[in-house]
Amino acid sequence: MKFVDIVTVTGADDSTDIKQLLALAKDFPHVEFGILLSKDHMGHTRFPSSEWLGRFIDEAADQNLNISGHLCGAWVRDLLKGSWPHQHLNGIHPKFTAPGVFKRWQINTHGTPHKTKHEAVVGIVQYLQGLNQTVIFQYDNVNTLALLKAKEAGCANIATLYDLSHGAGVLPATWPAPLPGIRCGYAGGLTPENAAGQLAKLENLVGDTTVWIDAETWLRSHDGLIFDLKKVRAFLTAAQPFVKTAP
């Protein structure tokens, strides 16, 4: 059964050739590039610099790619207090938060408790819904109330990512079942070598539900310094038999 509609590969940075990324998107139309965004770490490993991001958006803006922005650190804290950092992001590139560029925004809480102004967060989610952009909350059993408040408010553009290792790249003993009525993704320890076997397990779990998967840690080489496009291609190839074709 084909039950995956998006395969997210996260961690492209300044070590990554943008034209090779675009070539991957042509070969694997279901790929989503997860871009890690941090005000304090731009230009470090896994976090592209503002210069790289500007070139990437210039190349990608008119190609209808699947791109998600994974907010980390101070930008997560700001958002959960009710401040959407669009001015900072648009300072990097004027199209950064425009409709059709980043289609999804992920809030990387990584299991750390955050002070959250839920009404303000719901307001941001509703604003992004007007731009046809999805907000992904990590289901971490710590900050999950923000997701539930957005669902109670009727937000249709919410999703949740299960990563029981909180970004550490550790495969769980078992995968949790999808949440009723909320789009779900799965991450944590997925590799090019185990993707097919783990997707077979998820296939038995999710039934008729469509989900996405996300890999990051095990797509890198040279002690984690390089986002390895050979590993990315191998991962996408391993997942291919489980991917739904677009209608």
FENNORCOR-V913109 format. One record per residue. N is the residue number from 0. PHI is phi in whole degrees, -180 to 180 (none if undefined). D_CENTER is the distance of its C-alpha to the mean C-alpha in Angstrom with 1 decimal. Layout:
N_PHI_D_CENTER ; N_PHI_D_CENTER
This chain:
0_none_23.5 ; 1_-98_20.4 ; 2_-135_17.8 ; 3_-108_14.4 ; 4_-111_13.3 ; 5_-137_10.0 ; 6_-118_9.4 ; 7_-92_6.3 ; 8_-118_8.0 ; 9_-111_6.9 ; 10_122_9.9 ; 11_-59_12.0 ; 12_-147_14.6 ; 13_-64_18.3 ; 14_-80_19.3 ; 15_-101_17.5 ; 16_-77_19.7 ; 17_-64_18.0 ; 18_-65_20.5 ; 19_-70_19.5 ; 20_-61_15.9 ; 21_-64_17.4 ; 22_-65_19.7 ; 23_-61_17.0 ; 24_-65_15.6 ; 25_-71_19.3 ; 26_-78_19.8 ; 27_-131_16.6 ; 28_-61_15.9 ; 29_-86_13.3 ; 30_-72_11.0 ; 31_-121_7.7 ; 32_-92_7.5 ; 33_-89_4.7 ; 34_-108_7.4 ; 35_-77_8.5 ; 36_-125_10.9 ; 37_-146_14.0 ; 38_-59_17.4 ; 39_-97_19.3 ; 40_-125_17.7 ; 41_-59_17.3 ; 42_94_19.0 ; 43_-90_18.6 ; 44_-55_17.1 ; 45_80_13.4 ; 46_-115_13.6 ; 47_-65_15.0 ; 48_-74_18.1 ; 49_-63_18.9 ; 50_-66_21.0 ; 51_-63_18.4 ; 52_-60_16.0 ; 53_-62_19.0 ; 54_-67_20.0 ; 55_-63_16.6 ; 56_-67_16.6 ; 57_-57_20.2 ; 58_-75_19.6 ; 59_-96_16.7 ; 60_-56_17.8 ; 61_-107_20.1 ; 62_-109_18.6 ; 63_55_16.3 ; 64_-76_13.4 ; 65_-90_10.0 ; 66_-132_7.9 ; 67_-122_5.0 ; 68_-99_6.5 ; 69_-101_5.7 ; 70_-75_9.2 ; 71_-133_11.5 ; 72_61_15.3 ; 73_-62_17.6 ; 74_-68_15.3 ; 75_-67_14.0 ; 76_-61_17.6 ; 77_-63_18.7 ; 78_-62_16.4 ; 79_-71_17.5 ; 80_-91_21.0 ; 81_105_20.6 ; 82_-115_20.1 ; 83_-77_17.4 ; 84_-81_17.4 ; 85_-66_17.8 ; 86_-66_21.0 ; 87_-62_19.7 ; 88_-68_16.9 ; 89_-69_19.5 ; 90_-69_21.8 ; 91_-76_19.7 ; 92_-155_19.8 ; 93_-64_21.4 ; 94_-98_19.0 ; 95_-55_15.8 ; 96_-105_15.3 ; 97_-71_17.4 ; 98_-56_16.7 ; 99_90_15.5 ; 100_-98_13.7 ; 101_-86_10.2 ; 102_-85_9.9 ; 103_-140_7.1 ; 104_-123_6.9 ; 105_-108_5.5 ; 106_-97_8.8 ; 107_-86_9.1 ; 108_-84_12.6 ; 109_52_12.9 ; 110_77_16.0 ; 111_-92_17.9 ; 112_-63_20.0 ; 113_-129_19.7 ; 114_-76_22.2 ; 115_-128_20.9 ; 116_-95_22.7 ; 117_-64_21.6 ; 118_-63_23.5 ; 119_-67_22.1 ; 120_-63_18.4 ; 121_-59_19.4 ; 122_-60_21.0 ; 123_-65_17.8 ; 124_-61_15.9 ; 125_-65_19.0 ; 126_-61_19.2 ; 127_-69_15.7 ; 128_-61_16.8 ; 129_-65_19.6 ; 130_-99_17.5 ; 131_59_15.7 ; 132_-116_12.3 ; 133_-91_10.3 ; 134_-113_9.5 ; 135_-103_7.4 ; 136_-99_9.8 ; 137_-74_9.8 ; 138_-88_13.0 ; 139_-120_15.0 ; 140_60_18.5 ; 141_-123_19.0 ; 142_-112_17.2 ; 143_-67_16.9 ; 144_-60_19.6 ; 145_-62_17.5 ; 146_-62_15.6 ; 147_-67_19.1 ; 148_-65_20.7 ; 149_-66_18.4 ; 150_-67_19.2 ; 151_-61_22.9 ; 152_-79_22.9 ; 153_86_22.0 ; 154_-66_18.7 ; 155_-94_17.5 ; 156_-107_14.1 ; 157_-110_12.5 ; 158_-151_10.4 ; 159_-138_9.9 ; 160_-112_8.3 ; 161_-85_11.2 ; 162_-143_11.4 ; 163_-68_15.1 ; 164_-93_15.3 ; 165_54_13.2 ; 166_89_11.5 ; 167_-85_14.9 ; 168_74_14.2 ; 169_-106_17.0 ; 170_-71_17.5 ; 171_-76_18.6 ; 172_-65_22.2 ; 173_-141_21.1 ; 174_-92_18.1 ; 175_-76_18.3 ; 176_-72_19.1 ; 177_-61_16.9 ; 178_-77_17.7 ; 179_-63_20.2 ; 180_76_19.3 ; 181_-132_15.6 ; 182_-66_12.9 ; 183_-125_11.4 ; 184_-126_8.9 ; 185_-133_10.2 ; 186_-147_9.6 ; 187_116_12.4 ; 188_81_14.9 ; 189_-76_14.1 ; 190_-133_16.1 ; 191_-59_17.8 ; 192_-79_20.9 ; 193_-104_19.9 ; 194_-57_17.3 ; 195_-63_20.1 ; 196_-67_21.7 ; 197_-71_18.8 ; 198_-68_17.9 ; 199_-65_21.6 ; 200_-66_21.4 ; 201_-64_18.6 ; 202_-57_20.6 ; 203_-71_23.5 ; 204_-86_21.5 ; 205_-86_19.6 ; 206_63_22.6 ; 207_-86_22.2 ; 208_-77_18.7 ; 209_-92_15.9 ; 210_-132_12.6 ; 211_-124_9.6 ; 212_-126_9.0 ; 213_-142_6.8 ; 214_-128_9.2 ; 215_-144_9.8 ; 216_-55_13.2 ; 217_-90_15.4 ; 218_-100_14.5 ; 219_-110_16.5 ; 220_-138_20.3 ; 221_55_23.2 ; 222_58_22.5 ; 223_84_18.8 ; 224_-81_19.8 ; 225_-120_18.7 ; 226_-76_15.5 ; 227_-87_17.7 ; 228_-70_17.4 ; 229_-68_20.0 ; 230_-67_17.9 ; 231_-61_14.9 ; 232_-63_17.5 ; 233_-64_19.0 ; 234_-65_15.8 ; 235_-63_15.2 ; 236_-66_19.0 ; 237_-65_19.1 ; 238_-80_16.6 ; 239_-51_18.4 ; 240_-63_21.1 ; 241_-102_18.8 ; 242_-91_17.1 ; 243_-75_18.5 ; 244_-81_20.0 ; 245_-65_19.5 ; 246_-67_22.5
